[in-house]
Amino acid sequence: MDSQLAAVFQESPLLQVLWGCLVVNSSKGLGLFVLAWTASKLFRRLESELRHRIWLLVIVSSLVFPLVWLLSPQVPLSVPLAAGRSMAPPYAATLFAGRAQFLEVMNVPPMDSLIGDRWTMTLRRLLPAVAGGLWAAGAAFFLQRLLVGRLVAARLARRARPAPIERQLLAELSQTLGIKRTLAVRLCPSCGVPLTFGTRRPVVLLPEAASAWGPERLRSVLIHELTHVRRLEGLLNGIAAAICALLWFLPALWLSYSFMQLEGEKSSDRSVLRQGIRHTDYALDLVELVRASRGLILAAGGVSPLGRKRFVRDRITSVLAFRPGTSPRRLRTTGIVLAALLGALLPLLSITGASVPGEQPLVGSWVNPASVRIVRQIWTADGRVFDYYGKGTTVPSVMGRYTIEKKWLDEEGSTWYHLVTRRSPAPYRKALCKTKYTVIKIDPEGTRQEHNHSPYGYAEKLTLGEYAVLYREK
């Protein structure tokens, strides 16, 4: 079964990519997630904008790590680690950083991909199709949600009417926040809470009730939404949502996306408070906005978590915990923290396993043109053996069945087999079968085979009886 799966993996680039995304993000990616979550809990004074960037880094790394796994060169550990094909999947998840190493540990000879039973052929056809179909269906579902959300927001922006807001107020806030792009503020009856849409020409959509808001609430809401515009959070959240849609089978990504949205809202909340708005008044405004929305909350990237009680509670707690006079961390500080986080991840990227395979497979094609008897021998995964006598022979001279009774590794790393073979002249006929006991030794590199046949029992030394040397055919 291991050799069959290995052959399927070697023949399907799609399975290799999906496997890389799964195992690497389940090990190294999960390590980054835990590191980011631990940092957010231990260093509570980190600015929300920095936390937003950290969670964005976690999401983007889910694409970077598999690329490193698929493309990185071979960097073995100082101590070689032997692993057979049955151990390849868990080793790939924990130690191997390179696709070539993963396939080398599987170590499937070419003949194993060419000769197999009906189960192997069925598996070869169905597994890539089923795995690829499931991934494509999930990605299409989440991507269409993202696309529909964008299209709906764009349609609402076109149908919304201009909001009765003084241009002087909008220009003043844009200058204060350092926004040079052209902004439009519109009233949208379908929006329960304020929403910002667009990157090149952003549009701030306000609920219909905004026409009756007081000047202080309107000012605080505009500052909050314009802060999203200044930080390009609409674009960044869209990229993060698209990555989550492509890698929908990774739960840690969805948690990271939720944390990222929360920190983005907290960051904009603190931007409002730094403009002189009282934190108690702003917290009350948040409660009333959510209460007035009646659950009608729209987000361009799908369903926003703003209506969730815990999300709102965390935002209000952050607002009430704000202390006037605190200044936001600058870009330089953000870069230093992110660089430190990446530096801590280097060991995760550099950990690899040695490319020393364990049990060498017998299955495959072995040749020795200089042999006086057997010039070619083929062992198949379904328990068949074919012997070819004479140079240039294309039809097997002897056919048989084999059973592995014992298999082990010696101190030098060579693989040994004890086989019982029952062979007859081709074509295979049970009535003409002769039973022989075969000892086989394969070197650690898997390229040279020594074997000994005997009708009486297993020979203690290879050089006794019917001794031959064959080499794996590439």
Backbone torsions as a table, in degrees:
resi	resn	phi	psi	omega
1	MET	NA	-38.8	-179.8
2	ASP	-63.2	-43.8	-178.6
3	SER	-66.4	-35.0	178.9
4	GLN	-65.7	-46.5	177.4
5	LEU	-62.3	-41.0	180.0
6	ALA	-62.1	-40.9	179.0
7	ALA	-63.8	-40.0	178.5
8	VAL	-63.8	-41.8	179.8
9	PHE	-64.2	-40.4	-179.1
10	GLN	-66.2	-28.7	-176.8
11	GLU	-90.9	-10.6	-174.4
12	SER	-119.8	101.5	174.4
13	PRO	-60.1	-32.7	179.0
14	LEU	-61.7	-44.9	178.2
15	LEU	-64.5	-36.2	178.3
16	GLN	-63.7	-42.1	179.9
17	VAL	-67.1	-47.6	179.9
18	LEU	-63.4	-39.5	178.0
19	TRP	-64.6	-42.0	178.4
20	GLY	-60.4	-44.4	178.9
21	CYS	-62.3	-38.6	-176.2
22	LEU	-73.0	-55.4	-172.7
23	VAL	-72.9	-35.8	-178.5
24	VAL	-70.5	-41.5	178.8
25	ASN	-75.4	-18.8	175.2
26	SER	-81.9	-11.8	179.1
27	SER	-117.3	-73.7	-178.4
28	LYS	-68.9	-41.7	178.5
29	GLY	-64.3	-39.6	177.5
30	LEU	-66.7	-34.0	176.0
31	GLY	-62.7	-40.2	176.9
32	LEU	-65.9	-40.1	178.3
33	PHE	-61.1	-46.2	179.3
34	VAL	-63.6	-39.2	179.2
35	LEU	-64.3	-43.2	178.7
36	ALA	-66.3	-41.5	179.8
37	TRP	-65.6	-40.9	178.4
38	THR	-64.2	-41.7	178.5
39	ALA	-62.9	-39.1	-179.9
40	SER	-67.3	-28.8	179.5
41	LYS	-83.8	-37.8	-177.0
42	LEU	-78.8	-39.2	-177.3
43	PHE	-106.4	78.1	-175.1
44	ARG	-71.5	-14.2	179.6
45	ARG	-86.9	0.1	175.8
46	LEU	-61.8	137.6	-179.8
47	GLU	-65.8	145.8	-178.2
48	SER	-61.8	-33.1	177.9
49	GLU	-62.9	-39.2	177.3
50	LEU	-67.1	-41.0	177.2
51	ARG	-61.6	-38.4	177.3
52	HIS	-59.3	-43.9	-180.0
53	ARG	-68.6	-34.2	179.3
54	ILE	-64.7	-45.6	179.0
55	TRP	-67.9	-32.1	173.2
56	LEU	-63.5	-40.4	176.8
57	LEU	-60.7	-40.6	178.8
58	VAL	-61.2	-42.8	-177.7
59	ILE	-69.2	-45.1	-179.7
60	VAL	-64.4	-34.8	-179.4
61	SER	-63.4	-22.2	178.8
62	SER	-64.4	-21.0	172.8
63	LEU	-93.2	-33.3	-177.0
64	VAL	-71.0	-45.1	-177.0
65	PHE	-59.4	-47.2	176.9
66	PRO	-61.6	-35.5	177.2
67	LEU	-63.4	-41.1	176.5
68	VAL	-62.8	-42.0	-180.0
69	TRP	-63.3	-39.1	-176.7
70	LEU	-78.4	-29.9	-170.0
71	LEU	-113.8	-11.6	-173.0
72	SER	-67.7	147.8	177.0
73	PRO	-72.6	169.9	-177.5
74	GLN	-79.8	119.2	178.8
75	VAL	-127.9	91.7	-175.1
76	PRO	-75.6	157.2	172.7
77	LEU	-71.2	164.6	-179.5
78	SER	-68.1	-29.5	178.7
79	VAL	-105.8	117.3	-179.6
80	PRO	-61.9	143.9	177.5
81	LEU	-120.2	121.8	179.1
82	ALA	-89.2	135.5	-179.5
83	ALA	-146.7	126.6	176.0
84	GLY	-83.0	-179.3	-177.3
85	ARG	-66.4	-31.8	179.6
86	SER	-65.6	-21.2	-179.9
87	MET	-99.4	1.4	-174.6
88	ALA	-61.1	-48.0	-178.4
89	PRO	-59.6	-50.4	178.7
90	PRO	-65.7	-33.9	177.6
91	TYR	-65.9	-38.2	178.6
92	ALA	-64.1	-33.8	-177.0
93	ALA	-73.9	-25.5	-172.7
94	THR	-113.9	-34.8	-171.3
95	LEU	-115.6	-37.0	-168.5
96	PHE	-86.3	130.1	179.4
97	ALA	-107.5	-1.1	-176.9
98	GLY	-125.1	137.7	178.8
99	ARG	-60.6	-40.2	-179.1
100	ALA	-61.1	-37.7	179.1
101	GLN	-66.5	-41.5	-180.0
102	PHE	-60.4	-45.7	-179.9
103	LEU	-69.2	-31.5	179.4
104	GLU	-68.8	-37.2	178.0
105	VAL	-65.4	-38.0	174.8
106	MET	-61.0	-42.6	169.9
107	ASN	52.7	56.6	-179.8
108	VAL	-94.1	122.0	178.2
109	PRO	-70.5	159.2	-177.5
110	PRO	-57.9	-37.3	-176.2
111	MET	-66.5	-24.8	178.3
112	ASP	-68.3	-24.4	177.5
113	SER	-85.6	-16.8	-175.6
114	LEU	-101.6	-30.9	-176.3
115	ILE	-118.4	121.6	-179.7
116	GLY	-165.1	170.5	-179.9
117	ASP	-85.0	-176.9	-177.6
118	ARG	-63.0	-35.2	179.0
119	TRP	-62.3	-41.1	178.9
120	THR	-62.5	-45.2	-179.3
121	MET	-65.1	-40.5	178.0
122	THR	-64.0	-44.2	179.1
123	LEU	-62.1	-39.3	-178.9
124	ARG	-63.5	-33.8	-179.2
125	ARG	-83.7	-42.7	-169.7
126	LEU	-83.6	-39.9	-173.5
127	LEU	-60.0	-50.3	177.1
128	PRO	-61.7	-37.3	-178.9
129	ALA	-67.1	-43.7	-179.1
130	VAL	-67.9	-47.9	-179.7
131	ALA	-63.0	-45.0	178.3
132	GLY	-65.2	-37.4	178.8
133	GLY	-66.4	-42.9	177.9
134	LEU	-62.2	-44.6	179.5
135	TRP	-64.0	-44.5	-178.6
136	ALA	-63.8	-39.1	179.9
137	ALA	-65.3	-44.7	178.6
138	GLY	-65.1	-43.6	179.4
139	ALA	-63.6	-41.2	179.7
140	ALA	-63.9	-39.0	-179.7
141	PHE	-62.2	-48.8	-176.6
142	PHE	-74.9	-34.0	177.5
143	LEU	-67.7	-36.7	178.6
144	GLN	-68.4	-32.4	174.2
145	ARG	-63.2	-42.3	178.6
146	LEU	-64.9	-44.7	-179.1
147	LEU	-66.3	-43.0	179.0
148	VAL	-62.5	-40.3	177.7
149	GLY	-60.6	-41.5	178.0
150	ARG	-65.4	-43.1	-178.7
151	LEU	-66.4	-40.9	178.9
152	VAL	-64.4	-43.2	178.3
153	ALA	-63.0	-39.6	178.5
154	ALA	-65.7	-38.9	178.9
155	ARG	-67.6	-42.0	177.8
156	LEU	-63.7	-37.1	178.7
157	ALA	-64.0	-36.7	179.3
158	ARG	-70.9	-34.8	-176.3
159	ARG	-86.6	-16.0	-178.8
160	ALA	-69.5	152.1	179.5
161	ARG	-98.8	154.2	180.0
162	PRO	-58.3	140.1	179.0
163	ALA	-84.4	142.5	179.1
164	PRO	-74.9	71.9	-178.8
165	ILE	-119.1	138.0	-179.9
166	GLU	-67.1	134.1	179.4
167	ARG	-64.1	-30.3	-179.1
168	GLN	-64.4	-40.1	178.8
169	LEU	-64.4	-44.0	-179.7
170	LEU	-65.4	-40.2	178.5
171	ALA	-66.8	-38.1	179.9
172	GLU	-65.1	-45.0	179.8
173	LEU	-66.9	-38.9	178.6
174	SER	-63.4	-40.1	178.9
175	GLN	-68.4	-40.2	179.7
176	THR	-62.8	-39.2	-177.4
177	LEU	-90.5	-2.8	177.5
178	GLY	76.3	35.5	-179.8
179	ILE	-101.5	122.8	-179.1
180	LYS	-106.0	-6.8	-179.4
181	ARG	-80.3	157.8	178.8
182	THR	-76.4	129.8	-177.6
183	LEU	-115.1	152.2	174.4
184	ALA	-132.2	135.8	178.6
185	VAL	-117.5	124.1	-175.7
186	ARG	-132.0	157.4	176.2
187	LEU	-97.0	128.0	-176.5
188	CYS	-124.1	113.6	-178.7
189	PRO	-67.7	-18.7	-178.5
190	SER	-90.1	-4.5	-179.2
191	CYS	-97.2	123.2	178.0
192	GLY	-81.1	-26.9	179.8
193	VAL	-135.0	163.9	178.3
194	PRO	-60.2	147.3	-177.5
195	LEU	-146.4	138.0	176.0
196	THR	-111.8	131.2	-177.6
197	PHE	-132.3	141.3	176.0
198	GLY	98.0	155.2	-179.6
199	THR	-117.1	-53.1	-179.5
200	ARG	-71.4	-45.0	177.2
201	ARG	-126.5	79.1	-174.3
202	PRO	-65.9	145.8	177.9
203	VAL	-124.8	128.5	176.2
204	VAL	-98.2	116.5	178.9
205	LEU	-98.8	125.3	179.8
206	LEU	-112.4	150.0	175.7
207	PRO	-62.0	159.5	179.4
208	GLU	-59.8	-30.3	-179.4
209	ALA	-69.4	-10.0	-178.2
210	ALA	-64.9	-22.0	179.0
211	SER	-64.8	-19.8	-179.9
212	ALA	-105.0	6.4	179.7
213	TRP	-72.4	153.6	173.6
214	GLY	-75.8	165.2	-176.8
215	PRO	-63.2	-33.1	-177.8
216	GLU	-71.9	-42.8	177.9
217	ARG	-65.3	-42.2	179.4
218	LEU	-61.7	-40.1	179.8
219	ARG	-64.9	-44.8	-178.6
220	SER	-65.7	-39.0	179.0
221	VAL	-65.6	-43.2	179.7
222	LEU	-64.4	-40.3	177.9
223	ILE	-61.7	-42.8	179.9
224	HIS	-60.4	-49.8	-176.9
225	GLU	-69.8	-37.5	179.3
226	LEU	-68.3	-28.1	175.2
227	THR	-65.0	-39.0	173.9
228	HIS	-58.6	-41.1	-179.5
229	VAL	-64.9	-45.6	-177.3
230	ARG	-62.1	-35.9	-177.0
231	ARG	-91.7	5.5	178.4
232	LEU	55.7	35.6	-176.1
233	GLU	-70.7	-27.1	175.6
234	GLY	-61.3	-44.5	178.3
235	LEU	-67.4	-46.6	-177.9
236	LEU	-64.5	-41.7	178.1
237	ASN	-65.9	-35.4	177.1
238	GLY	-64.8	-42.2	177.3
239	ILE	-63.0	-44.8	179.7
240	ALA	-63.0	-40.7	179.2
241	ALA	-64.9	-37.8	178.7
242	ALA	-65.5	-40.6	177.8
243	ILE	-64.1	-42.4	178.0
244	CYS	-62.1	-36.1	178.8
245	ALA	-67.4	-40.7	179.4
246	LEU	-68.2	-37.2	-179.4
247	LEU	-110.1	51.1	-172.9
248	TRP	-64.0	-18.8	-175.9
249	PHE	-84.1	7.1	179.5
250	LEU	-108.9	102.7	-177.6
251	PRO	-60.2	-32.7	-178.2
252	ALA	-61.7	-29.1	179.1
253	LEU	-67.9	-40.8	179.8
254	TRP	-67.2	-37.2	174.9
255	LEU	-64.1	-42.3	178.5
256	SER	-61.9	-40.5	179.6
257	TYR	-64.8	-39.9	177.5
258	SER	-64.3	-44.1	177.7
259	PHE	-63.4	-38.1	-180.0
260	MET	-62.8	-44.8	178.1
261	GLN	-62.5	-42.4	-179.7
262	LEU	-61.8	-46.1	-179.0
263	GLU	-67.5	-31.8	175.5
264	GLY	-64.1	-41.0	177.7
265	GLU	-67.8	-41.4	178.0
266	LYS	-61.9	-40.0	179.9
267	SER	-62.3	-43.0	178.2
268	SER	-68.4	-34.7	176.1
269	ASP	-60.4	-43.0	-178.9
270	ARG	-70.8	-29.2	174.3
271	SER	-63.2	-37.3	176.3
272	VAL	-63.7	-46.1	-177.3
273	LEU	-65.2	-29.8	178.8
274	ARG	-73.8	-12.3	177.0
275	GLN	-91.4	11.5	173.8
276	GLY	98.3	2.7	177.7
277	ILE	-76.4	133.5	-179.8
278	ARG	-67.2	137.1	-175.5
279	HIS	-67.5	-32.8	177.9
280	THR	-67.8	-41.7	178.5
281	ASP	-65.7	-39.6	-178.7
282	TYR	-68.6	-39.4	177.2
283	ALA	-62.4	-40.1	177.1
284	LEU	-64.5	-38.3	176.8
285	ASP	-62.0	-40.3	178.9
286	LEU	-61.6	-44.0	179.9
287	VAL	-62.7	-44.4	-178.8
288	GLU	-68.5	-34.4	177.8
289	LEU	-64.5	-45.5	179.8
290	VAL	-66.5	-39.7	179.6
291	ARG	-65.3	-38.5	-178.7
292	ALA	-75.7	-17.7	-177.0
293	SER	-72.4	-22.7	179.4
294	ARG	55.8	34.0	178.3
295	GLY	80.2	-1.8	-179.8
296	LEU	-87.8	89.3	-175.3
297	ILE	-125.1	122.4	-176.2
298	LEU	-113.4	140.0	173.6
299	ALA	-137.5	142.5	-176.5
300	ALA	-66.9	-23.8	-179.5
301	GLY	-96.4	13.4	-178.3
302	GLY	126.4	-146.9	-179.6
303	VAL	-88.0	122.3	-178.7
304	SER	-77.4	146.6	176.9
305	PRO	-82.2	9.7	-174.6
306	LEU	-61.5	-32.8	-177.6
307	GLY	-78.8	-7.4	179.0
308	ARG	-73.6	139.4	-175.5
309	LYS	-62.0	-41.5	-178.1
310	ARG	-66.8	-38.3	178.9
311	PHE	-60.8	-48.5	179.7
312	VAL	-64.7	-40.6	-179.9
313	ARG	-62.2	-42.2	178.8
314	ASP	-63.8	-39.6	178.6
315	ARG	-64.6	-44.8	-179.0
316	ILE	-65.6	-40.1	177.3
317	THR	-60.7	-41.5	178.4
318	SER	-65.1	-39.6	179.3
319	VAL	-65.1	-45.5	-178.0
320	LEU	-69.9	-24.9	179.1
321	ALA	-83.4	-4.9	-178.3
322	PHE	-68.3	138.6	178.0
323	ARG	-113.9	122.7	179.4
324	PRO	-58.5	147.4	178.2
325	GLY	97.7	-12.7	177.4
326	THR	-77.2	139.2	-178.2
327	SER	-107.7	146.6	-179.7
328	PRO	-70.1	151.7	175.5
329	ARG	-68.0	138.1	-177.9
330	ARG	-81.4	173.4	-177.4
331	LEU	-60.0	-35.8	-179.0
332	ARG	-62.6	-44.3	178.4
333	THR	-63.1	-40.7	177.8
334	THR	-60.0	-43.7	179.4
335	GLY	-63.4	-38.5	-179.9
336	ILE	-64.9	-44.1	-179.3
337	VAL	-65.3	-43.7	179.3
338	LEU	-64.9	-38.2	178.1
339	ALA	-64.6	-39.2	178.0
340	ALA	-65.0	-38.6	178.9
341	LEU	-65.6	-42.3	177.8
342	LEU	-65.6	-38.3	177.9
343	GLY	-60.8	-36.5	177.5
344	ALA	-69.4	-19.4	-178.4
345	LEU	-88.0	-13.2	-177.6
346	LEU	-56.7	-41.4	176.1
347	PRO	-59.1	-34.8	179.1
348	LEU	-63.8	-36.8	-178.7
349	LEU	-79.4	-27.3	-174.7
350	SER	-90.6	-14.1	-179.2
351	ILE	-68.3	120.6	177.1
352	THR	-139.5	166.6	177.4
353	GLY	-102.5	157.4	176.3
354	ALA	-72.4	147.7	-177.2
355	SER	-89.2	53.0	178.4
356	VAL	-110.5	101.0	-178.4
357	PRO	-68.5	160.0	179.6
358	GLY	-91.7	-117.2	-175.5
359	GLU	-60.6	120.6	-179.7
360	GLN	-80.5	133.0	-176.3
361	PRO	-74.2	143.6	174.6
362	LEU	-80.7	-30.2	-175.5
363	VAL	-59.8	134.4	178.5
364	GLY	142.7	-170.6	-178.9
365	SER	-109.6	129.8	-178.8
366	TRP	-122.8	138.2	-176.0
367	VAL	-135.9	156.3	171.5
368	ASN	-158.0	90.2	-177.9
369	PRO	-59.9	-22.3	-178.2
370	ALA	-84.4	-3.9	-177.4
371	SER	-71.0	146.4	-179.7
372	VAL	-85.1	-9.0	-178.2
373	ARG	-129.1	-83.2	-178.3
374	ILE	-82.4	118.9	177.7
375	VAL	-101.9	-16.1	178.2
376	ARG	-154.5	142.9	-179.9
377	GLN	-143.6	133.5	-178.5
378	ILE	-122.7	127.2	174.2
379	TRP	-112.2	129.2	-177.7
380	THR	-106.9	163.0	-177.2
381	ALA	-71.4	-20.1	-178.6
382	ASP	-94.6	17.3	171.9
383	GLY	87.6	27.2	177.9
384	ARG	-113.0	154.1	178.6
385	VAL	-137.0	139.8	-179.0
386	PHE	-128.8	128.0	177.1
387	ASP	-111.3	135.7	179.2
388	TYR	-117.7	124.9	179.4
389	TYR	-105.9	135.0	176.3
390	GLY	89.1	143.6	-178.4
391	LYS	-69.0	140.0	177.3
392	GLY	77.4	5.9	-179.6
393	THR	-73.4	131.9	178.3
394	THR	-109.1	-11.4	179.0
395	VAL	-108.9	130.1	-178.9
396	PRO	-63.2	140.4	178.0
397	SER	-84.9	-35.4	-179.3
398	VAL	-133.3	138.9	176.7
399	MET	-126.6	152.8	-179.6
400	GLY	-166.7	-179.1	176.5
401	ARG	-120.7	148.5	-179.8
402	TYR	-133.9	153.7	176.1
403	THR	-131.4	129.1	178.5
404	ILE	-84.3	117.9	178.7
405	GLU	-93.5	-30.4	-177.8
406	LYS	-154.8	145.5	178.4
407	LYS	-148.0	135.0	-178.4
408	TRP	-156.0	166.4	175.8
409	LEU	-109.6	136.8	175.2
410	ASP	-92.8	-177.6	-175.8
411	GLU	-65.4	-26.1	-179.7
412	GLU	-83.1	-7.4	-179.2
413	GLY	94.5	3.5	177.2
414	SER	-76.8	149.0	179.6
415	THR	-102.1	131.5	-178.8
416	TRP	-114.9	145.1	177.8
417	TYR	-130.9	142.3	164.4
418	HIS	-113.4	116.7	-176.4
419	LEU	-120.2	149.2	167.1
420	VAL	-110.6	118.7	-177.9
421	THR	-116.1	142.2	176.0
422	ARG	-124.6	110.1	-171.4
423	ARG	-123.1	154.7	175.0
424	SER	-145.3	159.7	173.8
425	PRO	-59.1	145.4	-180.0
426	ALA	-66.6	140.8	-2.8
427	PRO	-75.2	162.0	-174.2
428	TYR	-65.3	126.7	177.8
429	ARG	-137.2	124.0	-176.3
430	LYS	-61.0	-33.9	-176.2
431	ALA	-65.6	-25.5	-178.4
432	LEU	-100.7	6.4	-175.2
433	CYS	-68.9	142.3	172.7
434	LYS	-120.2	132.6	-178.5
435	THR	-88.3	132.8	176.5
436	LYS	-134.6	151.6	177.7
437	TYR	-105.4	125.3	-170.9
438	THR	-119.9	131.3	172.1
439	VAL	-108.2	128.3	-178.7
440	ILE	-127.7	136.3	174.9
441	LYS	-124.5	127.4	177.7
442	ILE	-117.3	130.1	-175.7
443	ASP	-66.2	165.2	-177.0
444	PRO	-58.2	-28.8	179.7
445	GLU	-80.1	-11.7	179.1
446	GLY	75.3	21.2	-175.4
447	THR	-109.1	-19.1	-174.6
448	ARG	-126.5	132.3	-179.1
449	GLN	-122.9	132.0	171.3
450	GLU	-115.1	134.3	179.2
451	HIS	-140.9	159.5	-177.5
452	ASN	-140.7	126.6	176.9
453	HIS	-105.6	142.5	175.2
454	SER	-153.6	135.8	177.5
455	PRO	-81.2	-2.9	-173.1
456	TYR	-106.6	-19.6	-176.9
457	GLY	153.4	177.1	-177.1
458	TYR	-74.7	128.2	179.3
459	ALA	-73.0	144.9	178.5
460	GLU	-77.4	-25.3	178.0
461	LYS	-126.6	141.0	-177.2
462	LEU	-64.8	-33.9	-171.6
463	THR	-75.9	-2.2	177.5
464	LEU	-89.7	154.4	174.0
465	GLY	71.1	-142.8	-177.5
466	GLU	-84.2	86.4	-174.8
467	TYR	-97.8	140.3	178.9
468	ALA	-153.3	156.3	177.3
469	VAL	-123.7	130.4	178.0
470	LEU	-130.5	159.6	-178.6
471	TYR	-125.4	141.4	-176.9
472	ARG	-64.6	131.9	-179.4
473	GLU	-82.6	128.2	-177.9
474	LYS	-85.8	NA	NA
